[in-house]
Amino acid sequence: MVHWLLCDYGGVLSLPQDPTALARVAALVERPVDDLTAAYWRHRLPYDRGEVTAAQYWAAVVGATQRAEVVSRLVALDVASWTRPNRPVLAAARAARRAGISVAVLSNAPAEIARALDRLRWMAGFSPRLFSCDLRLAKPDAAIFATALTALGATPAEVVFVDDREENVTAARAVGLDARRFCGPEDLGALALS
């Protein structure tokens, strides 16, 4: 029996990253947007796992150490780019809660984004909120799913996990979770729990 709906954050509970965000970052640091975008993702996992600071991450992305005020602006742009709610999915999560299913979050996120998400009113109903920066693990590492199950006090059979990335869904299935790929609001059937 399903007791938990465990959701990814970016691309599920929120809309995908604001498509203009990395262009604004590139303009701020005067780098070509394509190069900056590639570096943003190439260096992201250590930042998501809390292994490097924001200053270290952005220095790697930009290719040079940045002044503290520039790092603060880069972090603010990054946070803002990930905080657009996916309202149809949030409504489906509220419906799951009304049906007696607990809802939680398992997301790759650096500390700055995780703490910003903790402050969003529309995230209050998700508990626990498990972030890679706090767990020092990131999806698709199988260990993050085991850690999440422990935090939920649940068995794999009691959890439906929803993520927009196939590699995360595959990894969750490998540890026994009912993992479902989410591609967009039109796929709310992926959240149907029976």
N, C-alpha and C positions, 0 to 999 in steps of 0.2 A: 504494500500500500504506500502511496506517495504521501510524504509528510512535508517535503521541502521542494521549493522551486529555487534553484541556485542559478542566478543570472550573471552573465558577463555584463560589464558596464558599457564600454565604448562600442557603438554599433548595435547595441541591443537596447539597454535602458536609455542611452543617449543616442542622438543622431550621430552618424559618422563625423569625424573631425571636420570642422568648418573648412571647406576647400580653399578659402582665401587666407587661412591662418599662416601657412608656411610661406606664402608670398609676402605677407606683412613682415614675418621674421626675416626673410631674405633681404627685404628692403632695409630693414633696421640695421643689419650687419653688412650690407652691401656685398652680398654674395649671389651668384646665379641661383634661381629658385630650384632648378633641377638638381644641382649639386648639393644644395642645402637639404632638400627633401631626402635624397639618398643617404646623406650623413645622419640626418635626424633618425631614420629607422635603423641604420647600421649600428649606431651607438646606443640604441634605446634600452635593450634588455638589462645591461648593468645598472642603468639609472632606475629602471622599473624595479629591480631587485634590491635597491637601496645600497648598492656597492660603491656608487660614486655620488658626489654632491651635485647639485644643480650647476654650480660653477664649473666643475670638472666636465659634466656632460656637455654643457654649451660650449666650452672650450674645444672639446673634441668635435662637436658638430660644425663649429665655425672655423676651426683650425687655428685658433689663437685665443689666449686668455682674454676675458672680457671684464671691464670695470663692473663693480658691484651694482651700480644703477642700471647698467645694460642687462646684466643677468636678471635683475628684478623685472625689467620690462619683458625679457624673453620668457620668463616663467609666467608672468601675467598673461601674455599672449597665448602661451601653451595651455594654461588652465582654461582660459575663456574659450579656446577652440574645442574643448571637450565637455562643455557644460550646457549643451542644447538638449533639452529633454525630448525623448521619443514618447509623446503623450499617449498614442494608442497602446504601446507596450506597458506604460505605467498603469493605464486603465486595466489591462489584462492582469497585471500583478495585483492590483487592488481587488479584482474579482477573485483571484486565487486566495487572497487573504480572507475574503468574506466566506469562501468555501471551506475555511479551516486549514489551509495550507500555508505554512510559514514561508517567507521569502527572504532570500539572502543574496549577497553579491560576492562573486569571486572575480577579481579583475587585476590585470597587470596595470600598475600605476605607480609612478614615483610619489614620494612623500608629499610634494607640493600639491599635486592633483588629488591624492587621496584625502588630504586634510580639507581641501576645498569641497570635495564631494561630501565629506562628513557634515559640512555646514549647510548643505542644500536642503531646504524644507522637503522637497519632493523625494529625497532619499531616506527620510526618517523611518518609513515603514519597512526598510530592508535591514534586517539584523540577524546575524552579524554581517558587517561589511568587511570582507577579507581582501586585503590588498597585498600585492606582491612585495612592495617595499617593506611592509611590516613582517611578512612571512619569510622574507629573504629567499623566496622561490618564485618562479614565474611559469605560467603556462607556456608551452605544453608539458613541462616536467611532471611526470606522474606523481612525484612527491607532493606537489601542491594540492592534488585532489585528495590524497590521503590525509593531509593536514586539514583540508576543508571538512572532510567527513568527521574528523575528530572534533573540530570546532562546533559542528552542528550536532554532534552526539547521534549520528545517523549511520545507517548501513547504506551501501550503494543502492539497494532496492528501494529505499525510502526517498531517493533524491532524483529529480529531473534537472539536468543541467542544460542550459541554453547558451550558445556562443555563436558568434558570426564567423569564426575562423575554423575551417575544416580540420586543421592540425590539432586544435584544442578539443574539438568534438571527438576526433579519433583517439586522442590520448585519454580522455575521460571514459570513453567506452572500454578502453583496454583495462581500466581498473574496475569495471563493472557498473559504471553509472549509466543511466538512461540518458544519453547525451543527444541533443538535437541541434541541428544547424539552423541558425536564424539568418535569413537573408534580407528581411525588411518588414515593414508594417503589414504588408499584404500576407505575410506568413504567420499571422497570429495563431493559426491552427497549430503551429509548433509549440504553442504554450498551452494547448488544450490538455487538461489533466483529467483523467477518468479514474 
